């Protein structure tokens, strides 16, 4: 089905801002070559096969954010972030409609800081890379596009922040929520390192530990309980590891308010016990 549009702005060869006729509703349209040799004011007829993705603000608050976005940010940046959003949806499925606004705001601010020589360190890069591997991979592809289209190189710290925004868009939460859970995971690791008197190696055992713990936080937040048939055995044969798991659970409750049930603590104790056995073999 074909529709008529008036072009308002051309962001790049693949992204245009249009008004849908006759109502004038504003949308970003993404499709290969949509902006090529087109200028503001032109009227075009496009069919669904030509449009890969459209972005439209649905409620008043989002519409205001949307209008602020297009008035104050560079067209190339908006076009770039539209393409990143489309790429993410192709890989991850439907994402929160506000992702375009959030990504454009974040990447725009990051580029400003980089140009001024003001780098922000992300202390959770390793954890984010392994807790959100798909999101991080898309962030790396976004880094390539940013370099190609805007001539700015972002580091893995910024890639990790993009990954958090993608995770939040997938879960319809805020990036700060994902960051806070990652922070709690890191706190738990620091607690174990201090208690065991070692610096944990960033290996498969470590990845299994933080991945399981992150999932435990999600389940605790949603009040989802898990059955752990191994719990009696864990309490009896892994007493020290279970004690550490309980202390980690108390840390989580203080930091987040989430309560990890005994079943979760039992599984966490198994991971801790594996680490303790590896350390004994050294």
VEXMI-519908 format. One record per atom (N, C-alpha, C): x, y, z; residue in three letters. Coordinates in steps of 0.02 Angstrom, whole numbers, plus 50000, padded with zeros to 5 digits. Example, Ala and Ser with C-alpha at 12.3 -4.5 7.8 and 13.67 -1.06 7.14 Angstrom:
# residues 2
506604971650390ALA 506154977550390ALA 506604983550390ALA 506424988850354SER 506844994750357SER 506455000250394SER 
***
This chain:
# residues 282
500424994050000UNK 500005000050000UNK 500445006250000UNK 500305010949955UNK 500695017049949UNK 500375022849987UNK 500795027150016UNK 500555033050051UNK 500945039150028UNK 500635045050036UNK 500955051250015UNK 501255054750075UNK 501855057550065UNK 502215061050118UNK 502515067450091UNK 502615072350135UNK 503005078350119UNK 503655077850159UNK 504225078250123UNK 504875077850157UNK 505015084250196UNK 505155083450260UNK 505315089150303UNK 506075089950311UNK 506425084450320UNK 507155084650326UNK 507445078250299UNK 508045078650271UNK 508415072850247UNK 509005071850295UNK 508985066350334UNK 509505065050383UNK 510135062150350UNK 510025057250306UNK 510565054450265UNK 510235050750207UNK 510615046950169UNK 510335043550110UNK 509785038550127UNK 509765036350191UNK 509295031050209UNK 508765033150259UNK 508805039250285UNK 508335041450337UNK 508065048350321UNK 507395048950322UNK 507075055450310UNK 506545056750364UNK 506435063150377UNK 505885065250420UNK 505335067750374UNK 504735064950382UNK 504185066750337UNK 503565068650375UNK 503105071950340UNK 502435073050365UNK 501965068750323UNK 501565064650356UNK 501095060250319UNK 500485064350298UNK 500335064150234UNK 499755067750209UNK 499135063350217UNK 498535066350231UNK 498415073550236UNK 498485076350307UNK 498575072050358UNK 498565074350428UNK 499205077850449UNK 499765076450415UNK 500395079650432UNK 500765076450490UNK 500565070450511UNK 500905066850565UNK 501645065950547UNK 502095067650595UNK 502805067250580UNK 503085060450597UNK 503495057750551UNK 503815051350561UNK 504525051450534UNK 504955047450565UNK 505595045850534UNK 505475039550494UNK 505685039650431UNK 505645033750389UNK 506345031350371UNK 506455024850377UNK 507095021950360UNK 507005016950304UNK 507425017550254UNK 507395012850198UNK 507975014450151UNK 508225009550119UNK 508815010450075UNK 508675015650021UNK 509065021050022UNK 509015026249970UNK 508425030949976UNK 508065030850033UNK 507475035350039UNK 507675042750035UNK 508275044350059UNK 508475051350058UNK 508895053349999UNK 509055048549956UNK 509515049949900UNK 509195054749850UNK 509535060449838UNK 509325065549790UNK 508635068549807UNK 508445068249871UNK 507815071349892UNK 507955077149938UNK 507495082149937UNK 507595088249975UNK 506955089950013UNK 507035094050066UNK 506445096250103UNK 505935099750058UNK 505295098350069UNK 504765101450029UNK 504515096949974UNK 504915091949955UNK 504695087349902UNK 504135082949927UNK 503665081349882UNK 503125076749898UNK 503285070149864UNK 503235064749903UNK 503405058149877UNK 502865053149894UNK 502815048049852UNK 502355042449865UNK 502785036249877UNK 502705033249937UNK 503115027549956UNK 502665021649974UNK 502875015649955UNK 502505009749975UNK 502865006150032UNK 502525001450063UNK 502794998050121UNK 503434994250107UNK 503534992150046UNK 504134988450028UNK 504754992950030UNK 504654999450022UNK 505215004150023UNK 505415006250094UNK 504965005250142UNK 505075007650210UNK 505235001750256UNK 505845001650281UNK 506034996250327UNK 505784997450397UNK 505755003850418UNK 505565005450486UNK 505315012650489UNK 504805013950530UNK 504585020750543UNK 504545021850617UNK 504695027950639UNK 504675029750710UNK 504155035250719UNK 503715034350767UNK 503185039150781UNK 503095039650856UNK 503055045750883UNK 502915046650955UNK 502165045850966UNK 501985041651015UNK 501275040051025UNK 500935044151078UNK 501285045851132UNK 500935049851184UNK 501255056751188UNK 500945061051228UNK 501155068051231UNK 501875068851254UNK 502075065151306UNK 502755065851332UNK 503255063751279UNK 503155058051247UNK 503615055751196UNK 503635060551137UNK 503055063451121UNK 503025068051064UNK 503455074251080UNK 503415076751141UNK 503815082551160UNK 504555080851157UNK 504755074951182UNK 505455072851178UNK 505675072251105UNK 505235069651065UNK 505355068650993UNK 505485075350959UNK 505045080250973UNK 505125086850941UNK 505755090350964UNK 505915089651029UNK 506535092651055UNK 507135089451021UNK 507095082951012UNK 507635079250980UNK 507785081950910UNK 507275082450869UNK 507405084250799UNK 507575091650791UNK 507395095750841UNK 507545102850836UNK 508265104450856UNK 508535100450903UNK 509165102350934UNK 509765098050915UNK 509665092550880UNK 510215088250865UNK 510355087850789UNK 510975086050774UNK 511205085850705UNK 510825080450665UNK 510645082150603UNK 510285077450560UNK 510665070950550UNK 511325071450540UNK 511715065450528UNK 511695060850589UNK 511715063750648UNK 511695059850710UNK 511025056250717UNK 510475059850703UNK 509815056750707UNK 509755051150656UNK 509995052250596UNK 509965047150544UNK 510365041050564UNK 510965042150591UNK 511395036750614UNK 511045032550668UNK 510765035950718UNK 510445032350774UNK 509805028850751UNK 509475031450701UNK 508905028050672UNK 509125021450642UNK 509695021450607UNK 509945015350577UNK 510175010350630UNK 510475012850684UNK 510685008450739UNK 510075005150771UNK 509545009150781UNK 508925006550810UNK 508625001150766UNK 508605002250702UNK 508344997250655UNK 508774990950658UNK 509424991750658UNK 509874985950661UNK 509744981950725UNK 509644985450781UNK 509524982050845UNK 508864978150843UNK 508344981150814UNK 507694977750811UNK 507714971650766UNK 508114971950714UNK 508174966150670UNK 508494960250707UNK 508944961850754UNK 509294956650791UNK 508924954550854UNK 508604959250888UNK 508324957950955UNK 507564957650957UNK 507234959550902UNK 506504959850903UNK 506264966750923UNK 505624967350935UNK 505314973750950UNK 505614976851013UNK 505814983251008UNK 506114986851064UNK 505684992951081UNK 505794995651140UNK 505415001451163UNK 505455007051112UNK 504885010251098UNK 504845015551048UNK 505295021551065UNK 505455022351129UNK 505855028051150UNK 506605027051139UNK 506795021151113UNK 507515019751105UNK 507865024751060UNK 507535026851006UNK 507855031650961UNK 508045038150997UNK 507585040651037UNK 507715046851075UNK 508275045751124UNK 508255040251161UNK 508755038851213UNK 509445037951182UNK 509485033951128UNK 510125032651096UNK 510425039051067UNK 510005042951034UNK 510255049051002UNK 510515053951055UNK 510155054551109UNK 510375058951163UNK 511035056551193UNK 511085049951206UNK 511695047251237UNK 512295047751190UNK 512215045551128UNK 512775045551082UNK 512985052651065UNK 512495057151058UNK 512655064151045UNK 513075067151101UNK 512875065751164UNK 513245068351222UNK 513935065251225UNK 513975058651210UNK 514625055151212UNK 515105058251161UNK 514855059751101UNK 515275062751049UNK 515515069651070UNK 515075073551101UNK 515275080151126UNK 515845079551176UNK 515785074751222UNK 516295073851273UNK 516955071751242UNK 516925067151193UNK 517535064651161UNK 517895070351125UNK 517515074551091UNK 517815080251055UNK 518145085151102UNK 517905085451164UNK 518185089951215UNK 518735086551256UNK 518855080151240UNK 519365076551277UNK 519145074251346UNK 518495073851357UNK 518225071851422UNK 517955064751418UNK 518375059951433UNK 518165052951429UNK 517865050751495UNK 517325046751491UNK 517015043951551UNK 517165036451552UNK 517445034251608UNK 517605027151615UNK 516995023151638UNK 516945017251612UNK 516405012651632UNK 516725006951669UNK 516635006551735UNK 516975001451775UNK 516694994451766UNK 516154993851727UNK 515824987451721UNK 515864984451651UNK 516364986551612UNK 516404984451542UNK 516424976851535UNK 516864973651574UNK 516924966351567UNK 516274962851584UNK 515954965051639UNK 515324962051660UNK 514774963151608UNK 514724969251582UNK 514214970751532UNK 514324966651469UNK 514954966151448UNK 515124962351388UNK 514894955051393UNK 514924952251453UNK 514744945251462UNK 514024944151485UNK 513734949151518UNK 513034948551539UNK 512554950051481UNK 512774954451436UNK 512344956451380UNK 512734955651314UNK 512924949551296UNK 513364948551238UNK 513064950951172UNK 512404949751162UNK 512084951851099UNK 512054959451095UNK 511864962551151UNK 511824969851153UNK 512514973051143UNK 513034969951172UNK 513714972651165UNK 513944971951093UNK 513784966351061UNK 513974965350992UNK 513664970650946UNK 513024972150960UNK 512684977550921UNK 513014984150935UNK 513224985250998UNK 513584991451015UNK 514234992050977UNK 514584986450966UNK 515204986550926UNK 515054988450853UNK 514494985750827UNK 514304987550759UNK 514104994950755UNK 513794997450808UNK 513625004550811UNK 514255008750811UNK 514775006450847UNK 515405010050848UNK 515695010750778UNK 515645005450738UNK 515895005650669UNK 515505010850629UNK 514845010950636UNK 514435015750599UNK 514595022950620UNK 514695024050685UNK 514865030750710UNK 515515033150680UNK 516005028650676UNK 516645030350646UNK 516575031950572UNK 516195027750537UNK 516105028550464UNK 515715034950447UNK 515185036250484UNK 514725041750465UNK 514895048450498UNK 515185048250559UNK 515315054450595UNK 516055055750607UNK 516475050750592UNK 517195051650599UNK 517435051950670UNK 517045049150717UNK 517225049250788UNK 517295042050812UNK 517835040850849UNK 517975034150876UNK 517755033850949UNK 517285029450964UNK 517095028451034UNK 517435022151060UNK 517575021851125UNK 517915016051154UNK 517415010951181UNK 517685005551209UNK 517245000251234UNK 516845002451295UNK 517075007551331UNK 516685010151387UNK 516015012751361UNK 516035016351306UNK 515425019051276UNK 515005013551244UNK 515335008751214UNK 514985002951184UNK 514574999551239UNK 514864998851298UNK 514524995551354UNK 513904999551375UNK 513955006151375UNK 513375010251392UNK 512815009351340UNK 513005009051277UNK 512505007751224UNK 512165001051236UNK 512554995951255UNK 512274989351269UNK 511754989751325UNK 511884993751376UNK 511404994451431UNK 510754997651407UNK 510805002551363UNK 510195005751335UNK 509805000651294UNK 510144996351257UNK 509804991351217UNK 509454986251262UNK 509794984151316UNK 509484979451363UNK 508864982551394UNK 508914988951413UNK 508334992351443UNK 507754992851394UNK 507914994151330UNK 507384994651279UNK 507044987951268UNK 507424982551276UNK 507144975851268UNK 506674974151325UNK 506854976451386UNK 506464974751445UNK 505954980151464UNK 505934985651424UNK 505504991451440UNK 505644994251509UNK 506284994851525UNK 506494997851588UNK 506965003651571UNK 507315006151622UNK 507805011451612UNK 508505008551611UNK 508945011751575UNK 509645009451573UNK 509945009551643UNK 509715014251684UNK 509975014751753UNK 509805008451793UNK 509245005151777UNK 509064998951811UNK 509564993451793UNK 509714992851728UNK 510204987851706UNK 510884989251736UNK 511074995751737UNK 511724997651765UNK 511754996051840UNK 511204997251876UNK 511194995951947UNK 511274988451962UNK 510944984151922UNK 511024976951932UNK 511744974751917UNK 512034977751866UNK 512734976251850UNK 513184978351907UNK 513034984151936UNK 513424986651993UNK 513384981752052UNK 512784979052064UNK 512694974252120UNK 513084967852106UNK 513074965652043UNK 513474959752024UNK 514214961052040UNK 514454966852021UNK 515154968652033UNK 515304968952108UNK 514834971652147UNK 514914971852220UNK 514984964852249UNK 514564960352224UNK 514584953452248UNK 515254950252232UNK 515514951552172UNK 516174948952153UNK 516714951752199UNK 516684958352211UNK 517174961552255UNK 517154958652325UNK 516534957252349UNK 516454954152415UNK 516794947352417UNK 516694943252366UNK 517004936652364UNK 517764937152360UNK 518004941852320UNK 518734942652313UNK 519044944652380UNK 518714949252414UNK 518974951552479UNK 518944945952531UNK 518394942252531UNK 518314936852580UNK 518804931152567UNK 518894929352503UNK 519334923852485UNK 520074925952480UNK 520184932552480UNK 520864935152477UNK 521204934152410UNK 520804934352356UNK 521084933452288UNK 520764938352239UNK 521074938952181UNK 520784942552125UNK 520544937252076UNK 519884936752067UNK 519604931552024UNK 519814932551952UNK 520024927151921UNK 520204927451850UNK 519584928151808UNK 519644932051754UNK 519074933151709UNK 519044927251659UNK 518804921651683UNK 518774915651642UNK 518054912951639UNK 517974906951613UNK 517304904151604UNK 516944903351671UNK 517304901351723UNK 517004900651789UNK 516724907351814UNK 517104912651802UNK 516884919351822UNK 516264921351783UNK 516264920051718UNK 515694921851676UNK 515064918051698UNK 515144911651714UNK 514584907651738UNK 514314910651803UNK 514764912651847UNK 514564915551912UNK 514144921851903UNK 514414926651864UNK 514064933051858UNK 513414932351818UNK 513414927851768UNK 512814926751729UNK 512254923851771UNK 512434918851812UNK 511934915851856UNK 511684921051906UNK 512144924851934UNK 511944929751986UNK 511494935151957UNK 511644937351896UNK 511224942351863UNK 510524939651853UNK 510464933251833UNK 509804930151824UNK 509444929651891UNK 509814928251944UNK 509514927852011UNK 509214934552030UNK 509554940052014UNK 509294946752029UNK 508644947951991UNK 508624945951928UNK 508014946851888UNK 507434943051919UNK 507564936751939UNK 507024932751968UNK 506804935552035UNK 507284937952075UNK 507104940952140UNK 506674947152131UNK 506854951152081UNK 506464957252067UNK 505744955552049UNK 505644950152012UNK 504984948151989UNK 504634943152036UNK 504954941952094UNK 504684937152143UNK 504564930252113UNK 505034928152070UNK 505004921452041UNK 505444916752082UNK 505154911652110UNK 505544906852150UNK 505764900952108UNK 506324897952125UNK 506574892152089UNK 506634886252137UNK 506474880452113UNK 506564874452153UNK 507304872352150UNK 507574870552206UNK 508274868252209UNK 508304861652247UNK 508244856052212UNK 508254849552245UNK 508934848052277UNK 509444851752259UNK 510114850652287UNK 510234854352353UNK 509744858452373UNK 509854862852431UNK 510064859152494UNK 509734853652514UNK 509954850152574UNK 510674847752570UNK 510864845152511UNK 511554842752502UNK 512044848552505UNK 511864854152473UNK 512304860052473UNK 512414862452544UNK 511884863052584UNK 511944865352653UNK 512394860852694UNK 512364854352680UNK 512744849552720UNK 513464848852698UNK 513584848552631UNK 514254847052607UNK 514644853252584UNK 514304858952578UNK 514634865152556UNK 514494870652606UNK 514614869252670UNK 514414873952723UNK 514734880752716UNK 515384880952703UNK 515734887352697UNK 515494891252636UNK 515394887752581UNK 515164891152520UNK 514454893752528UNK 514034889852562UNK 513354892052574UNK 513334898052621UNK 513794898052670UNK 513834903852715UNK 514024910152677UNK 514484909452629UNK 514684915152587UNK 514104917352543UNK 513724912652517UNK 513144914252476UNK 512624918152516UNK 512524916152579UNK 512054919752623UNK 512284926852635UNK 512934927852645UNK 513204934552655UNK 513114938752592UNK 513214935552534UNK 513104939052470UNK 512374941052464UNK 511924936552486UNK 511204938052484UNK 511034943952528UNK 511354944452587UNK 511244950052632UNK 511484956552600UNK 512044956152564UNK 512314961952529UNK 511824964352476UNK 511534959652439UNK 511044961352387UNK 510434964752418UNK 510204962152474UNK 509614965052506UNK 509744972152530UNK 510344973252557UNK 510524980052580UNK 510564984952521UNK 510844982652466UNK 510974987052409UNK 510364988152364UNK 509914983052361UNK 509374983552312UNK 508674982452341UNK 508644979252399UNK 508004977452427UNK 507744970752402UNK 508094967752353UNK 507894961152328UNK 508094955752379UNK 507644951052389UNK 507794945552434UNK 507914939252393UNK 508514936352401UNK 508664930152366UNK 508444924252410UNK 507974920252387UNK 507734914452427UNK 508274909152433UNK 508154904352477UNK 508644899152490UNK 508844895252428UNK 508344894052384UNK 508504890352323UNK 509024893752281UNK 508954900352275UNK 509454904252237UNK 510124904152272UNK 510124904852338UNK 510754904752376UNK 511104898152368UNK 510714892752363UNK 511014886152353UNK 511384885652288UNK 511074888152234UNK 511404888052169UNK 512024892552169UNK 511964898352201UNK 512534902852206UNK 513104899452244UNK 512934895752296UNK 513444892252336UNK 513824887152294UNK 513474884052247UNK 513814879152203UNK 514344882652161UNK 514174888552134UNK 514664892352095UNK 515254894452139UNK 515104896752199UNK 515634898852245UNK 516074892952264UNK 515774887252275UNK 516154881352294UNK 516624879252237UNK 516394879852175UNK 516824878252118UNK 517444882752118UNK 517334889152132UNK 517894893952135UNK 518374892152191UNK 518104890452249UNK 518524888652306UNK 518944882452292UNK 518654877552258UNK 519024871452241UNK 519584872852191UNK 519444877352143UNK 519964879252094UNK 520544882752130UNK 520384886952178UNK 520904890552215UNK 521344885852256UNK 521034880652284UNK 521404875752324UNK 521914871852282UNK 521764871052218UNK 522204867152174UNK 522824871052152UNK 522824877452165UNK 523404881452143UNK 524024880252186UNK 
***
